[in-house]
Amino acid sequence: ATMPSTFKHPARVPMWKGAKVAYFFIAMCLFPMAIGGFWAYGNQVSRIKSNCLSICYKQS
């Protein structure tokens, strides 16, 4: 179902509110995971990232 839209009540206003709520929910899921990853690995993240990239492109 689509949201009815008129010049008096445009659908972009509630859709914009929904998009903001969705992005906020995604941020609330990802930020704790990022904080937990930094807590677990600390300063080793840059080393792990470079190793992951070199492993992905390693030719056997």
PQR file of N, CA, C, O and H, with PARSE charges and radii, in Angstrom:
ATOM      1  N   ALA A   1       0.841  -1.175   0.000 -0.4000 1.5000
ATOM      2  CA  ALA A   1       0.000   0.000   0.000 -0.0000 2.0000
ATOM      3  C   ALA A   1       0.885   1.238   0.000  0.5500 1.7000
ATOM      4  O   ALA A   1       1.934   1.275   0.644 -0.5500 1.4000
ATOM      5  N   THR A   2       0.450   2.225  -0.720 -0.4000 1.5000
ATOM      6  CA  THR A   2       1.202   3.468  -0.778 -0.0000 2.0000
ATOM      7  C   THR A   2       0.540   4.510   0.101  0.5500 1.7000
ATOM      8  O   THR A   2      -0.634   4.396   0.452 -0.5500 1.4000
ATOM      9  H   THR A   2      -0.402   2.194  -1.244  0.4000 1.0000
ATOM     10  N   MET A   3       1.306   5.522   0.449 -0.4000 1.5000
ATOM     11  CA  MET A   3       0.756   6.595   1.272 -0.0000 2.0000
ATOM     12  C   MET A   3       0.064   7.599   0.355  0.5500 1.7000
ATOM     13  O   MET A   3       0.652   8.029  -0.637 -0.5500 1.4000
ATOM     14  H   MET A   3       2.260   5.615   0.164  0.4000 1.0000
ATOM     15  N   PRO A   4      -1.165   7.978   0.665 -0.5600 1.5000
ATOM     16  CA  PRO A   4      -1.831   8.974  -0.172  0.2800 2.0000
ATOM     17  C   PRO A   4      -1.123  10.321  -0.063  0.5500 1.7000
ATOM     18  O   PRO A   4      -0.673  10.721   1.011 -0.5500 1.4000
ATOM     19  N   SER A   5      -1.036  11.004  -1.186 -0.4000 1.5000
ATOM     20  CA  SER A   5      -0.334  12.277  -1.215 -0.0000 2.0000
ATOM     21  C   SER A   5      -1.197  13.317  -1.904  0.5500 1.7000
ATOM     22  O   SER A   5      -1.725  13.084  -2.992 -0.5500 1.4000
ATOM     23  H   SER A   5      -1.401  10.680  -2.059  0.4000 1.0000
ATOM     24  N   THR A   6      -1.334  14.454  -1.267 -0.4000 1.5000
ATOM     25  CA  THR A   6      -2.026  15.597  -1.859 -0.0000 2.0000
ATOM     26  C   THR A   6      -1.135  16.816  -1.681  0.5500 1.7000
ATOM     27  O   THR A   6      -0.119  16.762  -0.987 -0.5500 1.4000
ATOM     28  H   THR A   6      -0.905  14.643  -0.383  0.4000 1.0000
ATOM     29  N   PHE A   7      -1.523  17.907  -2.311 -0.4000 1.5000
ATOM     30  CA  PHE A   7      -0.738  19.129  -2.135 -0.0000 2.0000
ATOM     31  C   PHE A   7      -0.824  19.630  -0.702  0.5500 1.7000
ATOM     32  O   PHE A   7       0.122  20.225  -0.186 -0.5500 1.4000
ATOM     33  H   PHE A   7      -2.348  17.950  -2.875  0.4000 1.0000
ATOM     34  N   LYS A   8      -1.963  19.386  -0.061 -0.4000 1.5000
ATOM     35  CA  LYS A   8      -2.148  19.847   1.314 -0.0000 2.0000
ATOM     36  C   LYS A   8      -1.387  18.966   2.311  0.5500 1.7000
ATOM     37  O   LYS A   8      -0.825  19.469   3.284 -0.5500 1.4000
ATOM     38  H   LYS A   8      -2.732  18.903  -0.480  0.4000 1.0000
ATOM     39  N   HIS A   9      -1.371  17.663   2.067 -0.4000 1.5000
ATOM     40  CA  HIS A   9      -0.691  16.705   2.950 -0.0000 2.0000
ATOM     41  C   HIS A   9       0.270  15.854   2.110  0.5500 1.7000
ATOM     42  O   HIS A   9      -0.090  14.748   1.704 -0.5500 1.4000
ATOM     43  H   HIS A   9      -1.828  17.254   1.276  0.4000 1.0000
ATOM     44  N   PRO A  10       1.482  16.349   1.845 -0.5600 1.5000
ATOM     45  CA  PRO A  10       2.419  15.569   1.025  0.2800 2.0000
ATOM     46  C   PRO A  10       2.922  14.332   1.773  0.5500 1.7000
ATOM     47  O   PRO A  10       3.077  14.351   2.994 -0.5500 1.4000
ATOM     48  N   ALA A  11       3.172  13.269   1.026 -0.4000 1.5000
ATOM     49  CA  ALA A  11       3.629  12.018   1.629 -0.0000 2.0000
ATOM     50  C   ALA A  11       5.098  12.077   2.022  0.5500 1.7000
ATOM     51  O   ALA A  11       5.569  11.233   2.784 -0.5500 1.4000
ATOM     52  H   ALA A  11       3.047  13.255   0.034  0.4000 1.0000
ATOM     53  N   ARG A  12       5.826  13.061   1.512 -0.4000 1.5000
ATOM     54  CA  ARG A  12       7.262  13.090   1.814 -0.0000 2.0000
ATOM     55  C   ARG A  12       7.540  13.404   3.277  0.5500 1.7000
ATOM     56  O   ARG A  12       8.594  13.031   3.792 -0.5500 1.4000
ATOM     57  H   ARG A  12       5.443  13.747   0.892  0.4000 1.0000
ATOM     58  N   VAL A  13       6.620  14.080   3.956 -0.4000 1.5000
ATOM     59  CA  VAL A  13       6.851  14.430   5.363 -0.0000 2.0000
ATOM     60  C   VAL A  13       6.867  13.179   6.240  0.5500 1.7000
ATOM     61  O   VAL A  13       7.840  12.983   6.969 -0.5500 1.4000
ATOM     62  H   VAL A  13       5.764  14.383   3.538  0.4000 1.0000
ATOM     63  N   PRO A  14       5.832  12.313   6.211 -0.5600 1.5000
ATOM     64  CA  PRO A  14       5.923  11.106   7.035  0.2800 2.0000
ATOM     65  C   PRO A  14       6.996  10.132   6.552  0.5500 1.7000
ATOM     66  O   PRO A  14       7.571   9.395   7.353 -0.5500 1.4000
ATOM     67  N   MET A  15       7.268  10.126   5.241 -0.4000 1.5000
ATOM     68  CA  MET A  15       8.331   9.245   4.747 -0.0000 2.0000
ATOM     69  C   MET A  15       9.694   9.716   5.248  0.5500 1.7000
ATOM     70  O   MET A  15      10.547   8.891   5.576 -0.5500 1.4000
ATOM     71  H   MET A  15       6.800  10.725   4.590  0.4000 1.0000
ATOM     72  N   TRP A  16       9.911  11.025   5.310 -0.4000 1.5000
ATOM     73  CA  TRP A  16      11.168  11.558   5.826 -0.0000 2.0000
ATOM     74  C   TRP A  16      11.322  11.202   7.297  0.5500 1.7000
ATOM     75  O   TRP A  16      12.414  10.846   7.739 -0.5500 1.4000
ATOM     76  H   TRP A  16       9.218  11.695   5.044  0.4000 1.0000
ATOM     77  N   LYS A  17      10.230  11.296   8.062 -0.4000 1.5000
ATOM     78  CA  LYS A  17      10.279  10.911   9.476 -0.0000 2.0000
ATOM     79  C   LYS A  17      10.594   9.429   9.613  0.5500 1.7000
ATOM     80  O   LYS A  17      11.373   9.037  10.482 -0.5500 1.4000
ATOM     81  H   LYS A  17       9.343  11.585   7.703  0.4000 1.0000
ATOM     82  N   GLY A  18       9.996   8.608   8.763 -0.4000 1.5000
ATOM     83  CA  GLY A  18      10.278   7.174   8.796 -0.0000 2.0000
ATOM     84  C   GLY A  18      11.716   6.862   8.439  0.5500 1.7000
ATOM     85  O   GLY A  18      12.331   5.977   9.034 -0.5500 1.4000
ATOM     86  H   GLY A  18       9.364   8.927   8.058  0.4000 1.0000
ATOM     87  N   ALA A  19      12.256   7.586   7.469 -0.4000 1.5000
ATOM     88  CA  ALA A  19      13.652   7.374   7.091 -0.0000 2.0000
ATOM     89  C   ALA A  19      14.586   7.758   8.233  0.5500 1.7000
ATOM     90  O   ALA A  19      15.575   7.068   8.481 -0.5500 1.4000
ATOM     91  H   ALA A  19      11.757   8.305   6.986  0.4000 1.0000
ATOM     92  N   LYS A  20      14.284   8.852   8.931 -0.4000 1.5000
ATOM     93  CA  LYS A  20      15.114   9.256  10.071 -0.0000 2.0000
ATOM     94  C   LYS A  20      15.062   8.220  11.185  0.5500 1.7000
ATOM     95  O   LYS A  20      16.084   7.918  11.801 -0.5500 1.4000
ATOM     96  H   LYS A  20      13.480   9.413   8.730  0.4000 1.0000
ATOM     97  N   VAL A  21      13.876   7.672  11.449 -0.4000 1.5000
ATOM     98  CA  VAL A  21      13.744   6.639  12.481 -0.0000 2.0000
ATOM     99  C   VAL A  21      14.521   5.392  12.071  0.5500 1.7000
ATOM    100  O   VAL A  21      15.175   4.768  12.906 -0.5500 1.4000
ATOM    101  H   VAL A  21      13.045   7.917  10.949  0.4000 1.0000
ATOM    102  N   ALA A  22      14.455   5.026  10.791 -0.4000 1.5000
ATOM    103  CA  ALA A  22      15.175   3.840  10.321 -0.0000 2.0000
ATOM    104  C   ALA A  22      16.685   4.022  10.454  0.5500 1.7000
ATOM    105  O   ALA A  22      17.377   3.114  10.915 -0.5500 1.4000
ATOM    106  H   ALA A  22      13.924   5.534  10.113  0.4000 1.0000
ATOM    107  N   TYR A  23      17.206   5.188  10.053 -0.4000 1.5000
ATOM    108  CA  TYR A  23      18.639   5.430  10.186 -0.0000 2.0000
ATOM    109  C   TYR A  23      19.067   5.476  11.649  0.5500 1.7000
ATOM    110  O   TYR A  23      20.156   5.013  11.989 -0.5500 1.4000
ATOM    111  H   TYR A  23      16.645   5.926   9.679  0.4000 1.0000
ATOM    112  N   PHE A  24      18.235   6.021  12.505 -0.4000 1.5000
ATOM    113  CA  PHE A  24      18.542   6.046  13.931 -0.0000 2.0000
ATOM    114  C   PHE A  24      18.604   4.623  14.483  0.5500 1.7000
ATOM    115  O   PHE A  24      19.497   4.299  15.266 -0.5500 1.4000
ATOM    116  H   PHE A  24      17.350   6.398  12.229  0.4000 1.0000
ATOM    117  N   PHE A  25      17.656   3.771  14.077 -0.4000 1.5000
ATOM    118  CA  PHE A  25      17.643   2.382  14.539 -0.0000 2.0000
ATOM    119  C   PHE A  25      18.888   1.637  14.055  0.5500 1.7000
ATOM    120  O   PHE A  25      19.482   0.867  14.809 -0.5500 1.4000
ATOM    121  H   PHE A  25      16.930   4.034  13.441  0.4000 1.0000
ATOM    122  N   ILE A  26      19.278   1.860  12.814 -0.4000 1.5000
ATOM    123  CA  ILE A  26      20.486   1.218  12.288 -0.0000 2.0000
ATOM    124  C   ILE A  26      21.714   1.697  13.057  0.5500 1.7000
ATOM    125  O   ILE A  26      22.591   0.898  13.386 -0.5500 1.4000
ATOM    126  H   ILE A  26      18.796   2.485  12.201  0.4000 1.0000
ATOM    127  N   ALA A  27      21.781   2.997  13.345 -0.4000 1.5000
ATOM    128  CA  ALA A  27      22.916   3.528  14.103 -0.0000 2.0000
ATOM    129  C   ALA A  27      22.958   2.933  15.505  0.5500 1.7000
ATOM    130  O   ALA A  27      24.039   2.638  16.015 -0.5500 1.4000
ATOM    131  H   ALA A  27      21.069   3.646  13.077  0.4000 1.0000
ATOM    132  N   MET A  28      21.809   2.753  16.131 -0.4000 1.5000
ATOM    133  CA  MET A  28      21.764   2.168  17.471 -0.0000 2.0000
ATOM    134  C   MET A  28      22.181   0.701  17.454  0.5500 1.7000
ATOM    135  O   MET A  28      22.599   0.174  18.485 -0.5500 1.4000
ATOM    136  H   MET A  28      20.931   2.992  15.716  0.4000 1.0000
ATOM    137  N   CYS A  29      22.078   0.039  16.323 -0.4000 1.5000
ATOM    138  CA  CYS A  29      22.559  -1.344  16.216 -0.0000 2.0000
ATOM    139  C   CYS A  29      24.057  -1.397  15.918  0.5500 1.7000
ATOM    140  O   CYS A  29      24.757  -2.268  16.434 -0.5500 1.4000
ATOM    141  H   CYS A  29      21.739   0.467  15.486  0.4000 1.0000
ATOM    142  N   LEU A  30      24.555  -0.476  15.094 -0.4000 1.5000
ATOM    143  CA  LEU A  30      25.943  -0.551  14.651 -0.0000 2.0000
ATOM    144  C   LEU A  30      26.940   0.081  15.617  0.5500 1.7000
ATOM    145  O   LEU A  30      28.053  -0.423  15.762 -0.5500 1.4000
ATOM    146  H   LEU A  30      23.986   0.232  14.675  0.4000 1.0000
ATOM    147  N   PHE A  31      26.566   1.174  16.280 -0.4000 1.5000
ATOM    148  CA  PHE A  31      27.515   1.827  17.180 -0.0000 2.0000
ATOM    149  C   PHE A  31      27.944   0.939  18.342  0.5500 1.7000
ATOM    150  O   PHE A  31      29.139   0.893  18.634 -0.5500 1.4000
ATOM    151  H   PHE A  31      25.661   1.583  16.162  0.4000 1.0000
ATOM    152  N   PRO A  32      27.041   0.227  19.026 -0.5600 1.5000
ATOM    153  CA  PRO A  32      27.521  -0.671  20.086  0.2800 2.0000
ATOM    154  C   PRO A  32      28.432  -1.775  19.555  0.5500 1.7000
ATOM    155  O   PRO A  32      29.372  -2.186  20.236 -0.5500 1.4000
ATOM    156  N   MET A  33      28.160  -2.256  18.342 -0.4000 1.5000
ATOM    157  CA  MET A  33      29.016  -3.281  17.766 -0.0000 2.0000
ATOM    158  C   MET A  33      30.404  -2.706  17.468  0.5500 1.7000
ATOM    159  O   MET A  33      31.409  -3.383  17.683 -0.5500 1.4000
ATOM    160  H   MET A  33      27.397  -1.922  17.788  0.4000 1.0000
ATOM    161  N   ALA A  34      30.470  -1.479  16.981 -0.4000 1.5000
ATOM    162  CA  ALA A  34      31.760  -0.843  16.714 -0.0000 2.0000
ATOM    163  C   ALA A  34      32.517  -0.590  18.008  0.5500 1.7000
ATOM    164  O   ALA A  34      33.729  -0.799  18.070 -0.5500 1.4000
ATOM    165  H   ALA A  34      29.653  -0.929  16.806  0.4000 1.0000
ATOM    166  N   ILE A  35      31.819  -0.147  19.032 -0.4000 1.5000
ATOM    167  CA  ILE A  35      32.459   0.092  20.330 -0.0000 2.0000
ATOM    168  C   ILE A  35      32.953  -1.222  20.921  0.5500 1.7000
ATOM    169  O   ILE A  35      34.050  -1.278  21.477 -0.5500 1.4000
ATOM    170  H   ILE A  35      30.835   0.022  18.982  0.4000 1.0000
ATOM    171  N   GLY A  36      32.157  -2.274  20.805 -0.4000 1.5000
ATOM    172  CA  GLY A  36      32.581  -3.590  21.294 -0.0000 2.0000
ATOM    173  C   GLY A  36      33.776  -4.125  20.525  0.5500 1.7000
ATOM    174  O   GLY A  36      34.666  -4.741  21.113 -0.5500 1.4000
ATOM    175  H   GLY A  36      31.266  -2.228  20.353  0.4000 1.0000
ATOM    176  N   GLY A  37      33.807  -3.899  19.219 -0.4000 1.5000
ATOM    177  CA  GLY A  37      34.957  -4.327  18.421 -0.0000 2.0000
ATOM    178  C   GLY A  37      36.217  -3.588  18.809  0.5500 1.7000
ATOM    179  O   GLY A  37      37.291  -4.185  18.877 -0.5500 1.4000
ATOM    180  H   GLY A  37      33.084  -3.399  18.741  0.4000 1.0000
ATOM    181  N   PHE A  38      36.100  -2.292  19.065 -0.4000 1.5000
ATOM    182  CA  PHE A  38      37.273  -1.538  19.502 -0.0000 2.0000
ATOM    183  C   PHE A  38      37.705  -1.978  20.892  0.5500 1.7000
ATOM    184  O   PHE A  38      38.899  -2.045  21.182 -0.5500 1.4000
ATOM    185  H   PHE A  38      35.227  -1.807  19.010  0.4000 1.0000
ATOM    186  N   TRP A  39      36.734  -2.280  21.755 -0.4000 1.5000
ATOM    187  CA  TRP A  39      37.063  -2.749  23.102 -0.0000 2.0000
ATOM    188  C   TRP A  39      37.781  -4.093  23.028  0.5500 1.7000
ATOM    189  O   TRP A  39      38.713  -4.337  23.794 -0.5500 1.4000
ATOM    190  H   TRP A  39      35.763  -2.226  21.519  0.4000 1.0000
ATOM    191  N   ALA A  40      37.358  -4.966  22.116 -0.4000 1.5000
ATOM    192  CA  ALA A  40      37.950  -6.297  22.020 -0.0000 2.0000
ATOM    193  C   ALA A  40      39.320  -6.272  21.347  0.5500 1.7000
ATOM    194  O   ALA A  40      40.236  -6.964  21.791 -0.5500 1.4000
ATOM    195  H   ALA A  40      36.600  -4.768  21.494  0.4000 1.0000
ATOM    196  N   TYR A  41      39.472  -5.480  20.274 -0.4000 1.5000
ATOM    197  CA  TYR A  41      40.700  -5.525  19.492 -0.0000 2.0000
ATOM    198  C   TYR A  41      41.604  -4.321  19.694  0.5500 1.7000
ATOM    199  O   TYR A  41      42.797  -4.389  19.397 -0.5500 1.4000
ATOM    200  H   TYR A  41      38.727  -4.918  19.913  0.4000 1.0000
ATOM    201  N   GLY A  42      41.067  -3.238  20.185 -0.4000 1.5000
ATOM    202  CA  GLY A  42      41.884  -2.064  20.479 -0.0000 2.0000
ATOM    203  C   GLY A  42      42.597  -1.504  19.266  0.5500 1.7000
ATOM    204  O   GLY A  42      41.989  -1.292  18.217 -0.5500 1.4000
ATOM    205  H   GLY A  42      40.099  -3.182  20.426  0.4000 1.0000
ATOM    206  N   ASN A  43      43.890  -1.267  19.414 -0.4000 1.5000
ATOM    207  CA  ASN A  43      44.679  -0.657  18.344 -0.0000 2.0000
ATOM    208  C   ASN A  43      45.095  -1.652  17.270  0.5500 1.7000
ATOM    209  O   ASN A  43      45.747  -1.255  16.304 -0.5500 1.4000
ATOM    210  H   ASN A  43      44.385  -1.439  20.266  0.4000 1.0000
ATOM    211  N   GLN A  44      44.749  -2.909  17.396 -0.4000 1.5000
ATOM    212  CA  GLN A  44      45.119  -3.910  16.401 -0.0000 2.0000
ATOM    213  C   GLN A  44      44.237  -3.844  15.161  0.5500 1.7000
ATOM    214  O   GLN A  44      44.501  -4.546  14.186 -0.5500 1.4000
ATOM    215  H   GLN A  44      44.219  -3.231  18.180  0.4000 1.0000
ATOM    216  N   VAL A  45      43.209  -3.025  15.176 -0.4000 1.5000
ATOM    217  CA  VAL A  45      42.255  -2.981  14.074 -0.0000 2.0000
ATOM    218  C   VAL A  45      42.938  -2.608  12.768  0.5500 1.7000
ATOM    219  O   VAL A  45      42.632  -3.208  11.738 -0.5500 1.4000
ATOM    220  H   VAL A  45      42.994  -2.454  15.969  0.4000 1.0000
ATOM    221  N   SER A  46      43.840  -1.651  12.769 -0.4000 1.5000
ATOM    222  CA  SER A  46      44.487  -1.252  11.519 -0.0000 2.0000
ATOM    223  C   SER A  46      45.330  -2.391  10.958  0.5500 1.7000
ATOM    224  O   SER A  46      45.377  -2.577   9.742 -0.5500 1.4000
ATOM    225  H   SER A  46      44.088  -1.164  13.606  0.4000 1.0000
ATOM    226  N   ARG A  47      45.999  -3.157  11.824 -0.4000 1.5000
ATOM    227  CA  ARG A  47      46.774  -4.294  11.356 -0.0000 2.0000
ATOM    228  C   ARG A  47      45.873  -5.368  10.782  0.5500 1.7000
ATOM    229  O   ARG A  47      46.177  -5.947   9.739 -0.5500 1.4000
ATOM    230  H   ARG A  47      45.960  -3.005  12.812  0.4000 1.0000
ATOM    231  N   ILE A  48      44.772  -5.637  11.453 -0.4000 1.5000
ATOM    232  CA  ILE A  48      43.849  -6.665  10.974 -0.0000 2.0000
ATOM    233  C   ILE A  48      43.257  -6.245   9.636  0.5500 1.7000
ATOM    234  O   ILE A  48      43.120  -7.075   8.738 -0.5500 1.4000
ATOM    235  H   ILE A  48      44.524  -5.167  12.300  0.4000 1.0000
ATOM    236  N   LYS A  49      42.905  -4.974   9.487 -0.4000 1.5000
ATOM    237  CA  LYS A  49      42.317  -4.490   8.240 -0.0000 2.0000
ATOM    238  C   LYS A  49      43.298  -4.656   7.086  0.5500 1.7000
ATOM    239  O   LYS A  49      42.914  -5.120   6.013 -0.5500 1.4000
ATOM    240  H   LYS A  49      43.016  -4.299  10.217  0.4000 1.0000
ATOM    241  N   SER A  50      44.546  -4.287   7.290 -0.4000 1.5000
ATOM    242  CA  SER A  50      45.513  -4.408   6.200 -0.0000 2.0000
ATOM    243  C   SER A  50      45.777  -5.874   5.882  0.5500 1.7000
ATOM    244  O   SER A  50      45.963  -6.227   4.717 -0.5500 1.4000
ATOM    245  H   SER A  50      44.858  -3.909   8.162  0.4000 1.0000
ATOM    246  N   ASN A  51      45.797  -6.737   6.905 -0.4000 1.5000
ATOM    247  CA  ASN A  51      45.989  -8.159   6.654 -0.0000 2.0000
ATOM    248  C   ASN A  51      44.805  -8.757   5.917  0.5500 1.7000
ATOM    249  O   ASN A  51      44.986  -9.604   5.042 -0.5500 1.4000
ATOM    250  H   ASN A  51      45.647  -6.450   7.851  0.4000 1.0000
ATOM    251  N   CYS A  52      43.594  -8.329   6.256 -0.4000 1.5000
ATOM    252  CA  CYS A  52      42.411  -8.850   5.568 -0.0000 2.0000
ATOM    253  C   CYS A  52      42.441  -8.475   4.098  0.5500 1.7000
ATOM    254  O   CYS A  52      42.106  -9.289   3.238 -0.5500 1.4000
ATOM    255  H   CYS A  52      43.446  -7.641   6.967  0.4000 1.0000
ATOM    256  N   LEU A  53      42.841  -7.246   3.809 -0.4000 1.5000
ATOM    257  CA  LEU A  53      42.900  -6.831   2.412 -0.0000 2.0000
ATOM    258  C   LEU A  53      43.978  -7.596   1.662  0.5500 1.7000
ATOM    259  O   LEU A  53      43.769  -7.984   0.512 -0.5500 1.4000
ATOM    260  H   LEU A  53      43.113  -6.585   4.508  0.4000 1.0000
ATOM    261  N   SER A  54      45.121  -7.819   2.288 -0.4000 1.5000
ATOM    262  CA  SER A  54      46.178  -8.556   1.597 -0.0000 2.0000
ATOM    263  C   SER A  54      45.797 -10.020   1.426  0.5500 1.7000
ATOM    264  O   SER A  54      46.186 -10.640   0.437 -0.5500 1.4000
ATOM    265  H   SER A  54      45.290  -7.504   3.222  0.4000 1.0000
ATOM    266  N   ILE A  55      45.049 -10.585   2.361 -0.4000 1.5000
ATOM    267  CA  ILE A  55      44.597 -11.969   2.235 -0.0000 2.0000
ATOM    268  C   ILE A  55      43.574 -12.094   1.116  0.5500 1.7000
ATOM    269  O   ILE A  55      43.585 -13.071   0.367 -0.5500 1.4000
ATOM    270  H   ILE A  55      44.733 -10.081   3.165  0.4000 1.0000
ATOM    271  N   CYS A  56      42.686 -11.101   0.999 -0.4000 1.5000
ATOM    272  CA  CYS A  56      41.651 -11.158  -0.039 -0.0000 2.0000
ATOM    273  C   CYS A  56      42.254 -11.124  -1.435  0.5500 1.7000
ATOM    274  O   CYS A  56      41.747 -11.782  -2.344 -0.5500 1.4000
ATOM    275  H   CYS A  56      42.677 -10.307   1.608  0.4000 1.0000
ATOM    276  N   TYR A  57      43.327 -10.367  -1.617 -0.4000 1.5000
ATOM    277  CA  TYR A  57      43.914 -10.212  -2.942 -0.0000 2.0000
ATOM    278  C   TYR A  57      45.160 -11.076  -3.134  0.5500 1.7000
ATOM    279  O   TYR A  57      45.888 -10.912  -4.113 -0.5500 1.4000
ATOM    280  H   TYR A  57      43.739  -9.832  -0.879  0.4000 1.0000
ATOM    281  N   LYS A  58      45.402 -11.997  -2.197 -0.4000 1.5000
ATOM    282  CA  LYS A  58      46.569 -12.867  -2.298 -0.0000 2.0000
ATOM    283  C   LYS A  58      46.347 -13.892  -3.400  0.5500 1.7000
ATOM    284  O   LYS A  58      45.302 -14.541  -3.452 -0.5500 1.4000
ATOM    285  H   LYS A  58      44.810 -12.130  -1.402  0.4000 1.0000
ATOM    286  N   GLN A  59      47.319 -14.035  -4.269 -0.4000 1.5000
ATOM    287  CA  GLN A  59      47.208 -15.006  -5.362 -0.0000 2.0000
ATOM    288  C   GLN A  59      47.954 -16.268  -4.961  0.5500 1.7000
ATOM    289  O   GLN A  59      49.075 -16.204  -4.458 -0.5500 1.4000
ATOM    290  H   GLN A  59      48.168 -13.508  -4.227  0.4000 1.0000
ATOM    291  N   SER A  60      47.316 -17.427  -5.188 -0.4000 1.5000
ATOM    292  CA  SER A  60      47.996 -18.669  -4.827 -0.0000 2.0000
ATOM    293  C   SER A  60      48.641 -19.327  -6.006  0.5500 1.7000
ATOM    294  O   SER A  60      49.254 -20.385  -5.864 -0.5500 1.4000
ATOM    295  H   SER A  60      46.405 -17.479  -5.597  0.4000 1.0000
TER
END
